[in-house]
Amino acid sequence: MVDAGLDRAFEKVRAILEGDLEHPGLTLYDLQELVGFPGRSDGPLSYSLPKDNGLEGVNAVRFFYYPKDPEVTLIVEVEDKSRRRHLRHFKWNGISWVAPRGFKADLTATREMVGGVEEIGGDFFLGFSRNEARDLAEAIRKGEAVGAKYLLCPRDNTRLFYAPGVSASGLPCPKCGNTTLLYKTLTFSAPEDRIEALIREQRALRAQLEDLMLFLKSRLGGPEPKDK
């Protein structure tokens, strides 16, 4: 679902961080000036952008600065009118803002899929009722879903199965928001290995836990979870 206000807010953030024809991009020094560093604590230090042109369609845009974090320097939080928070993560490389390894930093508005998305066993199902999604997931596990259409995210291997009546053009990855997905069709005839299914489920759970920890970090300033 397109949110014009969210789109404009992300364009505003892009102009601030990357600069435009009239203004240079935000530097680390500029960010430190905005949040008052050095000063109150080791972080995160925050700054809320004033409501001016381009930000009328969202509740707030906040910059969180992490001076002691070796991976993430800046988290941008855009809160839309429904109070959902859209986070982007950046690291300062001495010249510009870049994506930290394993984090989402592309400055495109998060898309909400119409019709609801069901997640079962690490796969996502769009345009199906919950019972239909469960039946398809079971058929996939048994190797009985040959010909099922899905989109594959090349970034994290997320699979998004979509119903025949759903337009797949422009759909984003439910996990990372990537809109450059690959069109795929199930061709295997053997049942999916149960071990692979368990691994997929574990990955899905891990991704959910990481998203939760990142959200808590942006609000509370806790330490970043480390890979085991």
C-alpha beads as a LAMMPS data file, in Angstrom:
LAMMPS data file: protein, C-alpha beads

228 atoms
227 bonds

1 atom types
1 bond types

-500.0 500.0 xlo xhi
-500.0 500.0 ylo yhi
-500.0 500.0 zlo zhi

Masses

1 110.0

Atoms # bond

1 1 1 0.000 0.000 0.000
2 1 1 1.428 3.368 -0.998
3 1 1 1.643 5.994 1.769
4 1 1 2.326 9.342 0.104
5 1 1 3.203 11.000 3.413
6 1 1 5.718 8.281 4.220
7 1 1 7.211 8.567 0.734
8 1 1 7.707 12.327 1.153
9 1 1 9.254 11.845 4.590
10 1 1 11.811 9.383 3.242
11 1 1 12.610 11.739 0.378
12 1 1 13.203 14.456 2.972
13 1 1 15.510 12.175 4.966
14 1 1 17.366 11.259 1.781
15 1 1 17.892 14.943 0.952
16 1 1 19.169 15.617 4.477
17 1 1 21.633 12.717 4.555
18 1 1 22.795 12.771 0.935
19 1 1 22.384 16.478 0.160
20 1 1 20.908 18.075 -2.943
21 1 1 21.730 20.838 -5.402
22 1 1 21.300 23.515 -2.743
23 1 1 22.579 21.865 0.438
24 1 1 25.459 19.517 1.286
25 1 1 24.680 16.199 2.946
26 1 1 24.642 15.728 6.702
27 1 1 28.063 14.872 8.116
28 1 1 28.947 13.127 11.358
29 1 1 29.961 16.497 12.801
30 1 1 26.565 17.946 11.827
31 1 1 24.799 15.041 13.523
32 1 1 26.830 15.521 16.689
33 1 1 25.869 19.203 16.699
34 1 1 22.186 18.323 16.357
35 1 1 22.130 15.848 19.254
36 1 1 24.441 17.865 21.512
37 1 1 27.436 15.539 21.590
38 1 1 29.570 15.364 23.649
39 1 1 27.261 15.840 26.536
40 1 1 24.497 13.977 28.224
41 1 1 25.550 10.335 27.904
42 1 1 27.230 7.710 25.755
43 1 1 24.019 7.271 23.786
44 1 1 21.806 7.031 22.157
45 1 1 21.428 10.782 21.752
46 1 1 18.380 11.839 19.783
47 1 1 17.106 14.708 17.677
48 1 1 13.570 15.134 16.288
49 1 1 13.303 16.945 12.983
50 1 1 11.004 19.977 13.008
51 1 1 7.694 19.604 11.167
52 1 1 8.404 21.481 7.964
53 1 1 7.836 20.855 4.263
54 1 1 7.932 17.171 3.492
55 1 1 7.161 15.878 6.985
56 1 1 3.460 16.748 7.253
57 1 1 2.443 13.192 6.382
58 1 1 4.132 11.483 9.350
59 1 1 4.035 11.864 13.119
60 1 1 7.768 12.304 13.598
61 1 1 11.237 11.753 12.188
62 1 1 13.978 11.107 14.758
63 1 1 17.742 10.695 14.483
64 1 1 19.426 8.483 17.108
65 1 1 23.203 8.823 17.413
66 1 1 25.286 5.962 18.858
67 1 1 28.782 7.345 19.561
68 1 1 30.099 4.126 21.133
69 1 1 28.630 1.546 18.761
70 1 1 31.251 0.107 16.355
71 1 1 28.637 -1.001 13.800
72 1 1 25.754 1.490 13.837
73 1 1 26.349 5.246 14.013
74 1 1 22.872 6.506 13.180
75 1 1 19.365 5.071 13.313
76 1 1 16.693 7.037 11.490
77 1 1 13.191 6.435 12.837
78 1 1 10.172 7.555 10.831
79 1 1 6.871 7.241 12.688
80 1 1 3.885 7.229 10.346
81 1 1 0.339 8.387 11.068
82 1 1 -0.606 4.914 12.284
83 1 1 2.260 5.113 14.813
84 1 1 4.235 2.380 13.058
85 1 1 7.992 2.974 13.209
86 1 1 10.199 2.504 10.143
87 1 1 13.895 2.175 11.033
88 1 1 16.965 2.682 8.837
89 1 1 20.525 2.052 10.064
90 1 1 23.709 3.813 8.961
91 1 1 27.415 3.851 9.650
92 1 1 29.698 6.846 8.990
93 1 1 32.712 5.809 6.919
94 1 1 34.478 9.153 7.151
95 1 1 32.955 10.488 3.939
96 1 1 29.317 9.400 3.752
97 1 1 26.618 7.280 5.351
98 1 1 26.747 3.601 4.381
99 1 1 24.764 0.488 5.256
100 1 1 26.160 -1.471 8.215
101 1 1 26.606 -5.163 7.491
102 1 1 23.343 -7.011 8.019
103 1 1 21.181 -3.910 8.493
104 1 1 18.643 -2.127 6.312
105 1 1 19.613 1.402 5.264
106 1 1 18.018 2.013 1.851
107 1 1 15.968 5.198 1.994
108 1 1 12.748 3.896 0.493
109 1 1 9.449 3.918 2.313
110 1 1 8.422 0.627 3.883
111 1 1 5.514 -0.859 1.956
112 1 1 2.504 -2.430 3.600
113 1 1 1.108 -5.300 1.567
114 1 1 -2.597 -5.307 0.840
115 1 1 -4.564 -8.340 1.949
116 1 1 -2.325 -9.374 4.824
117 1 1 0.694 -11.635 4.898
118 1 1 0.845 -14.935 6.740
119 1 1 4.223 -16.296 7.871
120 1 1 4.457 -20.057 8.251
121 1 1 7.674 -21.985 8.686
122 1 1 9.826 -19.098 7.484
123 1 1 7.844 -18.593 4.260
124 1 1 5.364 -15.779 3.605
125 1 1 1.961 -16.106 1.941
126 1 1 0.101 -13.174 0.390
127 1 1 -3.516 -13.167 -0.749
128 1 1 -4.415 -16.452 0.949
129 1 1 -6.701 -17.043 3.898
130 1 1 -4.913 -18.441 6.931
131 1 1 -6.245 -21.942 6.239
132 1 1 -5.207 -21.714 2.589
133 1 1 -1.726 -20.545 3.614
134 1 1 -1.402 -23.453 6.056
135 1 1 -2.533 -25.954 3.421
136 1 1 -0.043 -24.564 0.888
137 1 1 2.767 -24.595 3.450
138 1 1 1.995 -28.245 4.200
139 1 1 1.921 -29.074 0.485
140 1 1 5.295 -27.364 0.046
141 1 1 6.728 -29.403 2.911
142 1 1 5.431 -32.631 1.365
143 1 1 6.649 -31.756 -2.125
144 1 1 3.101 -31.529 -3.490
145 1 1 3.113 -27.854 -4.522
146 1 1 4.882 -28.062 -7.874
147 1 1 4.010 -24.998 -9.974
148 1 1 3.339 -22.677 -7.022
149 1 1 4.461 -19.136 -7.829
150 1 1 6.632 -17.165 -5.427
151 1 1 9.042 -14.261 -5.202
152 1 1 12.563 -14.836 -3.898
153 1 1 14.550 -12.096 -2.165
154 1 1 18.209 -12.363 -3.273
155 1 1 19.349 -10.586 -0.101
156 1 1 18.055 -12.982 2.547
157 1 1 16.461 -15.856 0.540
158 1 1 12.982 -15.023 1.823
159 1 1 10.209 -16.712 -0.170
160 1 1 6.897 -14.886 -0.717
161 1 1 4.162 -17.086 -2.196
162 1 1 1.305 -15.139 -3.756
163 1 1 -2.231 -16.068 -4.741
164 1 1 -3.259 -16.069 -8.429
165 1 1 -5.302 -12.891 -8.005
166 1 1 -2.400 -10.886 -6.517
167 1 1 -0.299 -8.585 -8.692
168 1 1 3.299 -9.490 -7.855
169 1 1 4.804 -6.430 -9.556
170 1 1 6.625 -4.162 -7.101
171 1 1 5.997 -6.276 -4.005
172 1 1 8.677 -5.844 -1.323
173 1 1 10.391 -8.496 0.735
174 1 1 8.394 -8.865 3.987
175 1 1 11.653 -8.995 5.979
176 1 1 14.018 -6.419 4.520
177 1 1 11.821 -4.325 2.218
178 1 1 13.879 -5.077 -0.890
179 1 1 11.717 -4.513 -3.990
180 1 1 14.062 -6.267 -6.453
181 1 1 12.655 -9.764 -6.077
182 1 1 13.064 -12.726 -8.406
183 1 1 10.102 -14.533 -9.946
184 1 1 10.248 -18.245 -9.188
185 1 1 8.143 -21.396 -9.578
186 1 1 8.411 -24.486 -7.398
187 1 1 9.712 -27.390 -9.448
188 1 1 10.774 -29.992 -6.900
189 1 1 8.750 -33.189 -6.590
190 1 1 10.419 -34.692 -3.537
191 1 1 9.202 -33.655 -0.076
192 1 1 11.123 -30.826 1.514
193 1 1 13.708 -32.162 3.913
194 1 1 12.437 -31.742 7.476
195 1 1 15.833 -30.515 8.624
196 1 1 15.717 -27.747 5.993
197 1 1 12.220 -26.827 7.136
198 1 1 13.404 -26.594 10.752
199 1 1 16.357 -24.443 9.707
200 1 1 13.994 -22.148 7.816
201 1 1 11.763 -21.837 10.868
202 1 1 14.757 -21.083 13.093
203 1 1 15.926 -18.384 10.685
204 1 1 12.478 -16.811 10.732
205 1 1 12.433 -16.809 14.550
206 1 1 15.957 -15.372 14.693
207 1 1 14.975 -12.581 12.287
208 1 1 11.977 -11.708 14.447
209 1 1 14.147 -11.614 17.589
210 1 1 16.746 -9.421 15.845
211 1 1 14.024 -6.999 14.708
212 1 1 12.744 -6.816 18.282
213 1 1 16.238 -6.195 19.682
214 1 1 16.891 -3.458 17.111
215 1 1 13.633 -1.756 18.026
216 1 1 14.429 -1.949 21.742
217 1 1 17.904 -0.626 21.047
218 1 1 16.524 2.380 19.178
219 1 1 14.208 3.180 22.117
220 1 1 16.393 2.254 25.099
221 1 1 19.973 2.418 23.851
222 1 1 20.849 -1.104 24.889
223 1 1 23.853 -3.025 23.480
224 1 1 23.549 -4.546 20.039
225 1 1 22.949 -8.321 20.032
226 1 1 26.058 -10.270 19.003
227 1 1 26.067 -13.221 16.620
228 1 1 26.669 -16.540 18.292

Bonds

1 1 1 2
2 1 2 3
3 1 3 4
4 1 4 5
5 1 5 6
6 1 6 7
7 1 7 8
8 1 8 9
9 1 9 10
10 1 10 11
11 1 11 12
12 1 12 13
13 1 13 14
14 1 14 15
15 1 15 16
16 1 16 17
17 1 17 18
18 1 18 19
19 1 19 20
20 1 20 21
21 1 21 22
22 1 22 23
23 1 23 24
24 1 24 25
25 1 25 26
26 1 26 27
27 1 27 28
28 1 28 29
29 1 29 30
30 1 30 31
31 1 31 32
32 1 32 33
33 1 33 34
34 1 34 35
35 1 35 36
36 1 36 37
37 1 37 38
38 1 38 39
39 1 39 40
40 1 40 41
41 1 41 42
42 1 42 43
43 1 43 44
44 1 44 45
45 1 45 46
46 1 46 47
47 1 47 48
48 1 48 49
49 1 49 50
50 1 50 51
51 1 51 52
52 1 52 53
53 1 53 54
54 1 54 55
55 1 55 56
56 1 56 57
57 1 57 58
58 1 58 59
59 1 59 60
60 1 60 61
61 1 61 62
62 1 62 63
63 1 63 64
64 1 64 65
65 1 65 66
66 1 66 67
67 1 67 68
68 1 68 69
69 1 69 70
70 1 70 71
71 1 71 72
72 1 72 73
73 1 73 74
74 1 74 75
75 1 75 76
76 1 76 77
77 1 77 78
78 1 78 79
79 1 79 80
80 1 80 81
81 1 81 82
82 1 82 83
83 1 83 84
84 1 84 85
85 1 85 86
86 1 86 87
87 1 87 88
88 1 88 89
89 1 89 90
90 1 90 91
91 1 91 92
92 1 92 93
93 1 93 94
94 1 94 95
95 1 95 96
96 1 96 97
97 1 97 98
98 1 98 99
99 1 99 100
100 1 100 101
101 1 101 102
102 1 102 103
103 1 103 104
104 1 104 105
105 1 105 106
106 1 106 107
107 1 107 108
108 1 108 109
109 1 109 110
110 1 110 111
111 1 111 112
112 1 112 113
113 1 113 114
114 1 114 115
115 1 115 116
116 1 116 117
117 1 117 118
118 1 118 119
119 1 119 120
120 1 120 121
121 1 121 122
122 1 122 123
123 1 123 124
124 1 124 125
125 1 125 126
126 1 126 127
127 1 127 128
128 1 128 129
129 1 129 130
130 1 130 131
131 1 131 132
132 1 132 133
133 1 133 134
134 1 134 135
135 1 135 136
136 1 136 137
137 1 137 138
138 1 138 139
139 1 139 140
140 1 140 141
141 1 141 142
142 1 142 143
143 1 143 144
144 1 144 145
145 1 145 146
146 1 146 147
147 1 147 148
148 1 148 149
149 1 149 150
150 1 150 151
151 1 151 152
152 1 152 153
153 1 153 154
154 1 154 155
155 1 155 156
156 1 156 157
157 1 157 158
158 1 158 159
159 1 159 160
160 1 160 161
161 1 161 162
162 1 162 163
163 1 163 164
164 1 164 165
165 1 165 166
166 1 166 167
167 1 167 168
168 1 168 169
169 1 169 170
170 1 170 171
171 1 171 172
172 1 172 173
173 1 173 174
174 1 174 175
175 1 175 176
176 1 176 177
177 1 177 178
178 1 178 179
179 1 179 180
180 1 180 181
181 1 181 182
182 1 182 183
183 1 183 184
184 1 184 185
185 1 185 186
186 1 186 187
187 1 187 188
188 1 188 189
189 1 189 190
190 1 190 191
191 1 191 192
192 1 192 193
193 1 193 194
194 1 194 195
195 1 195 196
196 1 196 197
197 1 197 198
198 1 198 199
199 1 199 200
200 1 200 201
201 1 201 202
202 1 202 203
203 1 203 204
204 1 204 205
205 1 205 206
206 1 206 207
207 1 207 208
208 1 208 209
209 1 209 210
210 1 210 211
211 1 211 212
212 1 212 213
213 1 213 214
214 1 214 215
215 1 215 216
216 1 216 217
217 1 217 218
218 1 218 219
219 1 219 220
220 1 220 221
221 1 221 222
222 1 222 223
223 1 223 224
224 1 224 225
225 1 225 226
226 1 226 227
227 1 227 228
